Amino acid sequence: MANRSATELRTVTERIFQGAGAPEDLAREMGEALVGANLAGHDSHGVIRIPAYINLIKNGGLKPDARPTVIEETATTALVDGNWTFGHVAARYATDVAIKKAKQSKTAIVSIVRCNHIGRLGQWASQAAAQDVIAMVMVGGGGGSPGRGGRGSAAPFGGAEGAFSTNPISIGMPGGETPDMLIDFATTVVAEGKIQVARAKGAELPPGCILDKNGRPSVNPHDFYDGGVLLPFGGHKGYALAMFVEMMCGAFTPGASHNGEGRPGGAVVWAVDAYAFEKKGEYENQADFVLQRVKKIRPAEGFKEVLLPGEPELNSARERMKDGIPVADATWTQIVDAGKSVGVDVGSLVPA
């Protein structure tokens, strides 16, 4: 395990994706997105994903030079065709569209079809919150993972087989003087990427995260990839939220008419102007009142302080900008190999 600076990892990411055919601006977006996830402490959605995306490019599932477009729209809705480019690029574009429409019409809903993995959903919810727009971002509606033979990676509450994917959801709300609030999680106990990280580190999973292929509880990451399934967080409550995401994305990402023979489902961005019912100052005062009141609550035994949603990511970013981002040796080896496969010598970009 070695620490790498954010600058080094952005350079590596950009160069590898340029080597795979991405234009400079899209490669730069990917560097910001993946390293941004690492800085936020979500290594499962950071540079560990580079090899998988390179493989997807080579297999024709990801078009590194494609760009998203709006194919249908009204004053308050838009359907974005991701054109199978990087999901992060499509998500950033769709969020921009949602922000503009929400500011013009108070609210908007934007869906993305033909969409690859969009990474850390919190990045897009934060993008909206930074521009005074409340946003809910969801990914689902696929009815499972094609990479698993059409079987879902996540089991419903009480089930021993997969029915859908991790069905993540994120909500960003602007603050005032207090930093914006960010909610961001998979509806499973852990995101699938967390299992990748544990496998790369040779670590066990916490109990209660997965079942093996025989429906038995396991802490071995390899059991998930050998036909196991993820479990919903909070039992029936997480399962219900996963169903909401599945239904919303299934309804708003018309796979039959747009995805065709590709992967079903997609992403949805639901945006609302934060000042739809109150003036800017009134909204900010109310947001600060709620956030600061909760922040001042006396911590329980075993806790140093009450953290607001999104605060752990801010703290992680400050620490990792100073101390560097830890990258497991196995992950780094895979990144180096991915670079070699597209003619990029990672070792010449980053000192050993």
MOGIZI-V900773 format. One record per helix or strand of 3 or more residues. SS is the DSSP state (helix for helix, strand for strand). FROM is the first residue (numbers start at 1). LEN is the number of residues. If there is no record, write none. Layout:
# MOGIZI-V900773
ss	from	len
SS	FROM	LEN
SS	FROM	LEN
This chain:
# MOGIZI-V900773
ss	from	len
strand	2	3
helix	6	14
helix	24	16
helix	43	3
helix	47	12
strand	69	5
strand	77	5
helix	87	19
strand	107	7
helix	121	9
strand	133	8
helix	146	3
strand	162	3
strand	169	5
strand	181	5
helix	192	10
helix	221	5
helix	236	17
helix	255	5
strand	266	8
helix	280	16
helix	311	13
strand	325	3
helix	329	13
helix	346	4
